[in-house]
């Protein structure tokens, strides 16, 4: 899969989970793909939230690993 194609699929997949995060007053956005690691930023209520690690690993990362071939993990950027 081409990198550009993979990025489009990542963005589309993140859009599936964003409404649930936004419903709690937060937001997550794709920043970059590097070495099959997805980097995201969080905003709103997600900043400083104690459940952020859970949301990223069990929500965003789990969905990306399931739907986008080759993704290794999701990391947060400042």
trRosetta pair geometry for C-beta under 8 A, 3 or more apart (Angstrom, degrees):
i j d omega theta_ij theta_ji phi_ij phi_ji
1 5 5.3 -126 -178 89 87 121
1 6 5.1 107 125 -65 118 95
1 9 7.8 -33 180 9 144 145
1 69 6.0 131 -3 67 139 115
1 70 6.9 -152 44 7 119 137
2 5 4.2 90 62 7 89 108
2 6 6.8 -155 92 -9 45 86
3 6 5.5 -55 -147 36 31 114
3 7 6.4 34 154 -22 65 103
3 33 6.8 179 -164 91 92 130
4 7 5.8 -50 -150 31 31 113
4 8 6.8 32 151 -18 62 103
5 8 5.9 -53 -154 33 32 112
5 9 6.6 28 150 -15 64 107
6 9 5.7 -58 -151 39 33 111
6 10 6.3 38 150 -24 66 104
6 33 6.5 161 111 176 113 172
6 68 6.4 95 -157 -167 83 114
6 69 7.9 -100 -115 63 104 75
6 70 7.1 -52 -126 63 138 126
7 10 5.5 -50 -147 33 33 115
7 11 6.4 33 155 -17 65 104
7 30 7.6 133 -163 159 81 146
7 33 5.5 -135 -90 2 88 135
8 11 5.8 -54 -148 37 30 110
8 12 6.3 31 153 -18 64 108
9 12 5.6 -53 -144 38 32 113
9 13 6.2 33 155 -21 65 107
9 67 7.1 -162 166 134 106 97
9 68 5.1 145 118 -107 118 102
10 13 5.8 -58 -148 37 27 110
10 14 6.3 27 155 -18 65 106
10 30 5.8 115 126 -118 109 142
10 33 6.3 175 -11 -70 165 125
10 38 5.8 -179 -149 -115 135 128
10 64 6.4 28 -130 -131 80 114
10 68 5.7 34 -79 -93 71 162
10 71 7.5 132 -98 -86 106 131
11 14 5.8 -53 -145 36 30 110
11 15 6.5 38 152 -26 62 103
11 30 5.2 -93 -94 11 75 155
12 15 5.6 -51 -156 27 31 118
12 16 7.4 41 146 -27 59 96
13 16 5.7 -43 -165 16 40 116
13 17 7.6 17 149 -3 65 102
13 63 5.8 167 173 134 108 106
13 64 5.6 123 118 -96 146 67
13 67 4.8 162 -111 87 132 141
13 68 6.0 -102 -15 -37 157 111
14 17 6.2 -67 -158 43 42 100
14 18 6.2 58 148 -44 73 102
14 28 6.4 -127 -166 107 111 105
14 29 7.5 100 150 -135 146 28
14 30 5.4 -170 7 -47 163 102
14 40 7.2 169 -122 -108 139 129
14 60 6.7 22 -118 -140 83 101
14 64 7.5 14 -65 -74 77 108
15 18 5.5 -38 -139 12 35 123
16 63 6.6 -160 80 -179 124 149
17 20 5.8 -58 -170 37 58 112
17 21 6.3 50 141 -17 82 108
17 28 7.2 -14 101 53 108 133
17 59 5.6 129 -157 163 140 103
17 60 5.7 -169 88 -91 162 67
17 63 5.8 -171 -49 18 129 163
18 21 5.6 -63 -147 42 37 108
18 22 5.7 35 159 -20 74 110
18 27 6.6 24 -153 -146 95 72
18 28 6.2 -138 -103 52 78 84
19 22 5.6 -55 -138 41 30 112
19 23 6.2 45 155 -34 63 101
20 23 5.5 -44 -151 21 30 119
20 24 7.4 16 152 -6 57 101
20 59 7.5 -145 90 -153 134 135
21 24 6.2 -65 -163 40 36 102
21 26 4.8 -74 169 85 90 99
21 27 6.1 127 116 -108 114 26
21 28 5.4 22 94 -4 173 101
21 46 6.7 9 -174 -66 114 124
21 55 6.7 96 -105 -171 107 134
21 59 7.6 129 -65 139 105 155
22 25 7.5 76 -170 -59 38 7
22 26 6.7 -115 -90 73 34 48
22 27 5.6 38 -87 -89 83 79
22 44 7.8 74 -124 47 59 161
24 45 5.8 -125 130 83 81 144
25 44 5.2 -157 149 157 68 121
25 45 3.5 71 99 -18 105 135
26 42 6.3 -13 -177 -173 115 101
26 43 6.6 145 -167 79 64 53
26 44 4.4 -177 -119 83 40 107
26 45 4.2 -96 -60 63 83 81
26 46 3.4 96 -151 -36 133 91
26 47 7.7 170 -126 -4 101 62
26 49 6.8 -50 -76 -23 143 148
26 55 8.0 23 85 169 156 170
27 42 6.8 154 82 -159 52 55
27 43 4.3 -15 60 59 103 102
27 44 5.2 86 5 12 88 120
27 46 6.7 -123 41 2 39 128
28 40 5.3 12 -176 170 97 134
28 41 7.4 164 -153 83 53 42
28 42 5.3 -22 -99 -102 71 75
28 43 7.7 -170 -73 19 29 77
28 46 6.7 115 -66 -74 80 171
28 55 7.8 -166 -57 139 137 118
28 56 7.8 160 -118 -97 141 78
28 60 6.1 -117 151 -85 165 141
29 40 6.3 154 76 -160 38 82
29 41 5.3 -16 60 58 94 88
29 42 7.8 172 18 -86 72 29
29 43 7.1 30 -4 -8 110 115
30 33 8.0 -11 -172 -45 111 85
30 38 6.9 -64 -132 -170 90 104
30 39 7.8 91 -166 81 56 56
30 40 5.9 -50 -102 -104 36 82
31 39 4.4 -63 67 109 113 96
31 40 5.8 171 -1 -112 94 22
31 41 5.3 92 -59 -21 118 94
31 77 5.2 -54 34 30 171 140
32 38 8.0 175 92 -153 41 46
32 39 4.8 7 55 49 78 117
32 77 7.9 54 26 -31 97 153
33 36 7.3 7 -178 -108 96 22
33 37 7.3 157 -156 74 54 42
33 38 5.8 -21 -103 -102 77 63
33 39 7.4 -161 -77 17 29 80
34 37 5.7 -28 73 59 71 92
34 39 6.7 19 16 -15 104 118
35 72 7.5 -27 126 18 80 139
36 70 5.1 -108 -128 149 125 91
36 71 5.8 -172 -180 -121 85 32
36 72 4.7 89 116 -11 104 100
37 71 7.7 105 -106 -161 26 70
37 72 5.4 -44 -79 61 71 108
37 73 5.6 -7 -128 63 88 79
37 74 7.5 159 -172 -99 69 22
37 75 5.8 17 168 2 115 114
38 61 7.8 179 56 -106 119 71
38 64 5.9 -84 7 -174 157 165
38 71 6.0 -4 -23 -145 111 117
38 73 7.4 -145 33 105 77 39
38 74 4.8 -26 73 -109 102 74
38 75 7.3 161 83 24 50 66
39 74 7.8 156 -90 -161 22 60
39 75 5.4 -28 -105 73 70 90
39 76 7.6 99 -156 -148 68 7
39 77 4.8 46 178 -32 112 118
40 56 7.3 -175 60 -127 131 106
40 60 6.6 -62 1 169 166 158
40 74 6.1 2 4 -172 116 107
40 75 7.6 158 24 80 71 40
40 76 6.3 -43 72 -108 77 54
40 77 7.0 172 75 16 25 87
41 76 7.3 94 -111 -160 37 70
41 77 5.5 -54 -78 68 82 90
41 78 7.8 15 -121 133 97 9
42 46 3.7 -106 172 113 123 136
42 47 6.1 172 108 -64 99 64
42 52 6.6 -149 34 -140 177 118
42 56 7.9 -87 -58 -72 130 109
42 76 6.6 -29 -5 -136 107 112
43 46 6.3 51 54 43 27 112
43 47 6.6 -3 -146 -35 24 107
44 47 6.8 157 73 4 23 95
45 49 6.0 60 146 -66 72 124
46 49 5.2 -72 -148 9 34 128
46 52 5.7 102 -172 -107 80 104
46 55 7.1 -112 -129 77 106 157
48 52 7.9 135 74 -31 12 136
49 52 4.6 124 75 -47 92 92
49 55 7.5 26 99 1 134 137
51 54 4.9 -56 -168 46 72 118
51 55 5.6 78 132 -29 87 101
52 55 5.5 -56 -145 36 32 112
52 56 6.2 26 160 -15 67 106
52 76 7.6 36 156 -81 121 153
53 56 6.0 -58 -147 39 28 107
53 57 6.0 9 163 -3 66 115
54 57 6.3 -65 -136 47 24 97
54 58 5.3 -17 -177 20 67 121
54 59 7.5 65 133 -10 62 99
55 58 7.1 -52 -102 55 13 85
55 59 4.8 -23 -168 21 53 134
55 60 6.8 45 143 -8 70 99
56 59 6.8 -22 -68 52 7 91
56 60 5.2 -35 -143 42 47 119
56 61 5.9 51 152 -19 65 105
56 74 5.6 -152 178 103 95 122
56 76 6.3 -70 -105 -55 159 104
57 60 7.8 14 -25 53 12 79
57 61 5.0 -24 -135 37 35 134
57 62 7.1 61 148 -34 47 91
57 74 7.4 -166 -91 57 45 108
58 61 7.5 24 -18 53 15 95
58 62 5.5 10 -166 -20 32 134
59 62 6.3 -8 -81 33 1 106
59 63 6.6 -10 163 -9 48 111
60 63 6.2 -66 -153 37 23 107
60 64 6.3 16 158 -13 64 112
60 74 5.4 -177 112 164 109 176
61 64 5.8 -60 -144 41 31 108
61 65 6.1 32 159 -21 68 107
61 73 6.2 -7 -138 -157 126 57
61 74 3.9 -136 -85 15 92 117
62 65 6.0 -54 -145 36 27 110
62 66 6.4 23 156 -17 61 112
63 66 5.8 -63 -151 39 29 111
63 67 6.0 -5 164 5 68 118
64 67 6.3 -73 -132 50 26 91
64 68 5.1 -28 -170 28 71 117
64 71 4.9 -87 143 116 103 170
64 74 6.1 115 38 -59 147 116
65 68 7.5 -50 -89 52 13 77
65 71 5.6 -126 -93 83 52 110
68 71 4.7 61 92 -24 106 124
71 74 7.7 14 171 -57 122 77
